[in-house]
Amino acid sequence: MKKIDLGFIQGRMTKTPSKKILQYFPKKNWQKEFHFAKKNKFQFIEYIGERKFNKKNPIWNDRMLSKINKLAKKNNLLNYSFCDDYFISTNIVTYKSLEKYYDKIVKNLSVLSVKIYVLALFEKSKVNKNNLNKFVEIIRIISDKLYKKKIKLAIETNLKSNLIKKLAKLVNKKNFYIVYDTGNRLKKKNFQYSEILNLRKYICHIHLKDKNWNKQNVILGNGAVNFETIFKALKIINYKGKYTFETNRGDEPIKTMCENKDHIMNVIKKL
């Protein structure tokens, strides 16, 4: 497998107030992570939108968008992807300001030249076989707004493969894809290998994560995810996208993230 581009979710190189917190915008240290990324040879930071709207997050501030661009350029990093968790805690189906929200986010992402918008559809906005049709028009609206700025929509969901294909057919948009999360889609009997082959047409982005059979997010390499077979499958489908570590921080976030990178590179060398 050729050289790959690795990034990490914003905040994963920063200590949190509690070990129970996974997704965390580093209010005081967000600028420092650009330096951490460059120093440890990562190619990008995947920016985040929080479950609870945070007006201090620079993604919402026109002036700070310029700061992000300058930091990325200074540290030779790509502005590549944005992971939006807002609708995990807010029902996207009943959300009345959808168009206004997406007019703003698409405008701001385009300033950063972001290529992939990740929409997490869990909890309050969990899509399943019973409510699938309710999401179709909503996703079409989002897809259209992103498409105008040449941004791919990558939904993050635990839908089964056949339902992902059904949703894709109903939405029928050229920029509709999925994120394949190695931890969230953990299956027994090594099912992930065949799942990746089955979903090859729709995978545009990878979240690297390890979980145990209790669905707990654990330090990469300590869980039940078989990264060897996952990367074999990705090699077969000729996956050309990038990879984001959405991993457990451990006690020393920077050290853990560097170990994550080493672990994945060792897996790839064996292929």
N, C-alpha and C positions, 0 to 999 in steps of 0.2 A: 504493500500500500504506500502511495506517495506521501510526501510531507502533508501534515494536516494543520489546520488553524485551530488553536485552542483558546477559549476564553472562560470567564467565570461570571456568575451572577453577581451583580453589584452588592457589596456588603459581605461577601463570603471571605474576604481577606481582613475582616474587621471583627473584633470581639463584640459580643452583644451583651445587653444587661442580664440576660438569662440564657442558659444553654438550651432551654426549651424553644427559644425563638430561632426559626430558620430563615425566613425571608425578613430582611431587616435593612432599611436604608440607613447608611452610616451618616447621621446628621452632621457630626463634627469632622469625620475623617474621609468623606466621600472624595475629596480632591486627592488625598494621599494614595488612594488605590490606583490611580493612573501611574504613579511612580512605582508602586509595588508590581503592577502588571508588566511594565517595561523591564524592571530589574530582574524579574523572574521569567522573562521571555514568553509572556502570553501575548496573543495577537489582538485581543479585544476584551472589553467589559460589556456584559449584557445588562443594560440599564433596566431599572424596575419601576413600575407603578404600584403603589401599595394598596392593600385591601381597604384601608381607610384613607380617603383623599388627604394628601399632605401638600399644602400650597408651598411649603418650603423645599419640596423636591425640585431640583433645577429643571426637570423635564417640563415643568409648567410655567417657567419663568423665561420670558423672551430674552432678557439680558443675560441670564445664566446659560442659555443655549450657546451663546458665543464663547463663554468660558469653557464649556464642555469641548467645543470644537478646538479651542486653543490647547487645552490639556491633551486631547487625543493626538493632535498634530505634534506637539512637543515631545510626546512619549512614543511616537511612531505606532499608534494604535488605530485600529479601524473603528468607526462607528457602524456597527453591523446589525445589532438586534436589540429589541425592547420587549420585556416580558411584563404584561399588564395583569396584575392580580386583583384589580379593583372589583371586577364582577364576581369574584369568589364570595365576597360578602354583600354584594348588591345584585339583586335579580335582574339580569339583563333583559329578560322577556318583558318585564313590567316597567322597565326604566323609561321614564318619559322624556329625558333629555338626551336620548341616544345620538341624534344627528349633531347636536351642539357639542357634545362630548367628543365625537369623532372628528368634527371639523377642526377642533383645537388640537387634538393629539396628532392627527395626520399632518397638519401645518407644522407642528413642532418637530415631528420625526423627519419631515422633509428638509428642515433646516440642518439637521444632523446627517442627512443622507443615509438614514437607517434603511436597511434592505428587508428586514423581517420583523413583523409585528406578531408577537406571541399572545394569543388570547386564551387565558386559563378558564376552562368551563367546568368548574367544580363547585361543590357545596350549593350556595344559593342559585348558581347558574349551571348546575349539573345537567348535562344533556344525556338522555337515555332513550330507549326504544319507544317509550310511551309518550314522550313530549317532543320527539325529534322534529316533527313538522312545525312546531312553534318557533324553532330556531332558524328555519330556512330563510325567511324574509329578512330577519335581523342580520344574519350573516351576509346576505346579498348586499344589504346597505353598506355594511362595513367593508366588504370586499371592493365594492365600487369606489368608495372614497379612497381606499388605499391604492387601488389600481391606477388612479389618476396621477399618483406620485411614484409609481413603479415600485410599490412596496408589496411584498408577499404577506398574505394572511396565513398564519400557522396556528391552528387551534390545538390546544393541549387538552386531551380528553382520554378517558378510559373506555370509551365505546369499543365494542368488539369490531374486528376488521370489516365484517359484512355491513355493519351499520355506518362505519366511516365511509365506506364506498357508496352506500345509499345516500348519506348526507351530501357527499361530494356531487353525486349525480343530480340531486334535487337543487342544490345551490347553483351548480353549473357556471362557475366562474373560473377564469384562467389562473387567477392568483390564489386559489384556495388550496391549502396544504395542511399538513399536520406536523407537530413536533413529536418526535419519538422519544419519550422519557424512559430511560433504561430501568429506573427504579419503580416508577408508578405502573409500568406495564409488566412488572415481574410476574412470570407464570411458572408453574411447576412443569416438570418433564421437558425442560429446555424448549418450550413452545415459542420463545421469542425469535429464534432463528427462522422458523417458517413464517412467523408473523411479519417479520421485516421483509422477507421475500414477497409475501402477499400484498404488503402495503407500499412496495417500492415506488409506485407512481406518485404517491402522495407525501412521502417523507422529504421535507426540505431542510430540516434542522434537527439536531440531536441534543437532548439534555442528558448529561452523564451523571448518574446517581446510583448509589448502592442502597439496598434495603434488605432487611431480614424477613423471615416468613411471618413475622408479627407486624409487617408493614412499617417498621421503624426505619427512619433514615439513619444509616450508620456510616462510619468512615469507609471510604472507598476501598474495596478489597477485603473488607471484613463481613460482607453480607452474602446474599444468595444469588446475586446477579452474575451470570456467566459472561464476562466481557469478551472472552476468547471467541465464543460462538457468535456473539453479537457483531463483532468486527469482521468475522468471516462472512456473515450475511451481508454486511455493508459493503464488503469488497466485491461480493458476487453481484450486487445490484449497481455497482459502480457509483456509490454515493459520493457526491462532490461537494457537499455542504460543509458547514463548520460545526464545531462541538463546544458546548457550554457546560462547565462543571457547576452543577446545582447540588453541592455536596455538603456533608456534615463538616463543621469547622474543626472539631476536636478541641484540644486545649490551646493550641497555638495555630491560629487560622492561616498565617502565611506559610508556616512549615508544612501544615497539612495539605495546603493547596499545591505546593511544590511536589510533595510526595504523590499526590493524585496524578500530576502530570507525568512523573516518572513511571508510575504504575501503568498508565495507559500506553505510554511509549514502549514499554517493555512488552505489553500485550501485542502491539502492532508489529514489533520486530520479529515476533515468533510466527507471523503469518507467512 
